[in-house]
Amino acid sequence: MVHCAAWPGPSASPPPAVVASGSGSTPPKIGLESASPALLLRDNVGSTSAVCDAAVRGGATRFVFSSSAFAMGYGHACTGPQALQPRYLPMDEAHGALPLESYGLSKLCGEQALEAAARTAKDVSFVSLRFPNIIKTERWAELPWAAPTADAPMTLLLWAYAAEEDVVDAHVQAVIRSEAAAAGTHEAYILAAPTTRFAEPTLELLGSALGMAAPPPIRAGGMRGNASPLDSTKAANPNPNPNPNPNPNPNPNPNPSTRPRRPG
């Protein structure tokens, strides 16, 4: 069973405190949903729970959920205390989700619904795929994007992206690869290209565009060049019993499914 949920992106309505502060005024780089935050949360979580229960009743042995990297902390505010404050970079699954609005929260709650189901559905395995904004093949020519600036910042998780065909392939692999999750367990995987949308070095942009006087702690292996803020190492090496250490050495050779693909 593959479930892609309901509303596919954040609400156009920022959290009330972001509205009050005025820090969410930067025009978004992606389409936002017309649903209110409360409706979006209700529909996404309710549909995931209902489909999960139906799959278990129907005898499914693998449930794959289209989650979102936005659960890690997409925000309507790009800078300042209301923006994502990563615990370290690049962020992996051990970093933990830090949702800042209802869409990211809905995806995290969906994953938690699967966690709960896994405790009783001992013959079913559950996989959640956390991918950022998708770039379609016909839009490759638009890369790299112009770098964000202090006057026109961009929320950090939009620096990351995933190739359309890679996300499709990841869903297929999540269905057919037994090692993606053991029966009676839930596994989440981050899926992102290894670079950002920009040509400029990521660490430099953290300071110049997001105003970070000092970057978050950098994991072993560093953030070289225009490295993505998201780490897909676990997806490249699926393991039902991953190392819980939040600071493993990043895999220098990501699985091809996490690399950007260009047409031709």
KAMO-V422278 format. One record per residue. PHI is phi in radians with two decimals (NA if undefined). BURIAL is I if it has 24 or more other ideal C-beta (glycine too) atoms within 12 Angstrom, else O. D_LAST is the distance of its C-alpha to the last C-alpha in whole Angstrom. Layout:
phi->(PHI | PHI)
burial->(BURIAL | BURIAL)
d_last->(D_LAST | D_LAST)
This chain:
phi->(NA | -2.06 | -2.10 | -1.84 | 1.15 | -2.04 | -1.24 | -1.58 | -2.83 | -1.12 | -1.21 | -1.22 | -1.64 | -1.20 | -0.99 | -0.95 | -1.19 | -1.24 | -1.05 | -1.10 | -1.43 | 1.38 | -1.43 | -1.78 | -1.48 | -1.14 | -1.01 | -1.22 | -1.67 | -2.28 | -1.25 | -1.95 | -1.51 | -1.36 | -1.13 | -1.18 | -0.95 | -1.17 | -1.16 | -1.04 | -1.09 | -1.07 | -1.15 | -1.18 | -1.24 | -1.08 | -1.18 | -1.11 | -1.11 | -1.14 | -1.18 | -1.04 | -1.08 | -1.14 | -1.13 | -1.13 | -1.08 | -1.42 | 1.59 | -1.08 | -1.91 | -2.47 | -2.12 | -1.96 | -1.99 | -1.33 | -1.49 | -2.78 | -1.14 | -1.14 | -1.10 | -1.29 | 2.42 | -1.06 | -2.46 | -1.25 | -1.54 | -1.56 | -2.32 | 1.52 | -1.18 | -1.58 | -1.58 | -1.02 | -2.05 | -1.05 | -1.25 | -2.87 | -2.31 | -1.24 | -1.38 | -2.07 | -1.11 | -1.22 | -1.04 | 1.57 | -1.42 | -2.32 | -1.07 | -2.01 | -2.70 | -1.23 | -1.19 | -1.03 | -1.11 | -1.10 | -1.25 | -1.13 | -1.11 | -1.07 | -1.10 | -1.20 | -1.10 | -1.24 | -1.01 | -1.13 | -1.10 | -1.12 | -1.26 | -2.02 | -1.53 | -1.27 | -1.77 | -2.03 | -1.91 | -2.17 | -2.25 | -1.98 | -1.91 | -1.73 | -2.10 | -1.42 | -0.96 | -1.59 | -1.83 | -1.33 | -0.97 | -1.24 | -1.91 | -1.05 | -1.11 | -1.41 | -1.58 | -1.34 | -1.31 | -1.10 | -1.16 | -1.16 | -2.32 | -1.10 | -1.42 | -2.39 | -1.31 | -2.44 | -0.96 | -0.98 | -1.21 | -1.39 | -1.19 | -1.47 | -2.71 | -2.40 | -1.36 | -0.91 | -1.21 | -1.22 | -1.18 | -1.07 | -1.08 | -1.10 | -1.14 | -1.10 | -1.12 | -1.14 | -1.34 | -1.67 | -1.59 | -1.09 | -1.31 | -1.12 | -2.88 | -1.38 | -1.01 | 1.36 | -2.35 | -2.19 | -2.22 | -1.85 | -2.29 | -1.51 | -2.21 | -2.72 | -1.07 | -1.29 | -2.12 | -1.48 | -1.34 | -1.96 | -1.49 | -1.27 | -1.04 | -1.10 | -1.10 | -1.16 | -1.19 | -1.01 | -1.41 | -1.31 | -1.76 | -1.86 | 1.24 | -1.37 | -1.08 | -2.48 | -1.22 | -1.06 | -0.92 | -1.78 | -1.18 | -0.93 | 1.85 | 1.34 | -2.16 | -1.49 | 0.99 | -1.61 | -1.09 | -1.18 | -1.30 | -1.97 | -1.97 | -1.76 | -0.97 | -1.08 | -1.15 | -1.28 | -2.38 | -1.03 | -2.63 | -1.03 | -2.25 | -1.16 | -1.13 | -1.30 | -1.05 | -1.31 | -2.24 | -1.30 | -1.25 | -1.07 | -1.21 | -1.27 | -2.20 | -1.03 | -0.94 | -0.96 | -1.21 | -1.82 | -1.70 | -1.19 | -1.99 | -1.92 | -1.09 | 1.50)
burial->(I | I | I | I | I | I | I | I | I | I | I | O | I | I | I | O | O | I | O | O | O | O | I | I | O | I | O | I | I | I | O | I | I | O | O | O | I | O | O | I | I | O | I | I | I | O | I | I | I | O | I | I | O | O | I | I | O | O | O | I | O | I | I | I | I | I | I | I | I | I | I | I | I | I | I | I | I | I | I | I | O | I | I | I | I | I | O | I | I | I | I | I | I | O | I | O | I | I | I | I | I | I | I | I | I | I | I | I | I | I | I | I | I | I | I | O | I | I | O | O | I | O | O | I | I | I | I | I | I | I | I | I | I | I | I | O | O | O | O | O | O | O | I | O | I | O | I | I | O | O | O | O | I | I | I | I | I | I | I | I | I | I | I | I | I | I | I | I | I | I | I | O | I | I | I | O | I | O | O | I | I | I | O | O | I | I | I | I | I | I | I | I | I | I | I | I | I | I | O | I | O | I | I | O | I | I | O | O | I | I | O | I | O | O | I | I | O | I | I | O | O | O | I | O | O | I | I | I | I | I | I | I | I | I | I | I | I | I | O | O | O | I | O | O | O | O | O | O | O | I | O | O | O | I | I | O | I | I | I | I | O | O | O | O)
d_last->(32 | 29 | 31 | 29 | 32 | 33 | 32 | 29 | 30 | 33 | 35 | 36 | 39 | 40 | 42 | 46 | 46 | 43 | 44 | 48 | 46 | 44 | 41 | 39 | 39 | 35 | 33 | 30 | 27 | 26 | 28 | 31 | 33 | 36 | 38 | 41 | 40 | 43 | 42 | 38 | 40 | 42 | 39 | 36 | 39 | 41 | 38 | 37 | 40 | 41 | 38 | 38 | 42 | 41 | 39 | 41 | 44 | 42 | 41 | 38 | 37 | 34 | 33 | 30 | 30 | 28 | 29 | 28 | 28 | 30 | 33 | 33 | 34 | 32 | 35 | 36 | 37 | 35 | 38 | 41 | 43 | 41 | 38 | 36 | 38 | 36 | 38 | 36 | 32 | 30 | 31 | 31 | 32 | 36 | 36 | 37 | 36 | 38 | 37 | 38 | 38 | 38 | 35 | 34 | 38 | 37 | 34 | 36 | 39 | 37 | 36 | 40 | 41 | 38 | 40 | 44 | 43 | 42 | 45 | 47 | 44 | 44 | 42 | 39 | 36 | 35 | 31 | 30 | 27 | 27 | 24 | 24 | 22 | 19 | 16 | 14 | 10 | 11 | 13 | 11 | 12 | 16 | 15 | 18 | 21 | 24 | 26 | 29 | 32 | 36 | 36 | 33 | 32 | 30 | 31 | 30 | 28 | 26 | 24 | 23 | 20 | 18 | 14 | 15 | 13 | 15 | 18 | 18 | 18 | 21 | 23 | 22 | 23 | 26 | 27 | 27 | 28 | 32 | 32 | 30 | 34 | 37 | 39 | 41 | 39 | 36 | 34 | 31 | 28 | 26 | 22 | 21 | 18 | 20 | 20 | 21 | 20 | 21 | 21 | 25 | 27 | 28 | 31 | 32 | 31 | 33 | 36 | 35 | 33 | 35 | 38 | 39 | 41 | 40 | 37 | 38 | 38 | 35 | 35 | 35 | 32 | 31 | 29 | 27 | 25 | 23 | 24 | 24 | 27 | 26 | 26 | 24 | 26 | 28 | 25 | 24 | 27 | 29 | 32 | 35 | 37 | 35 | 37 | 39 | 39 | 37 | 37 | 35 | 33 | 29 | 27 | 25 | 22 | 21 | 20 | 16 | 17 | 18 | 15 | 13 | 9 | 6 | 4 | 0)
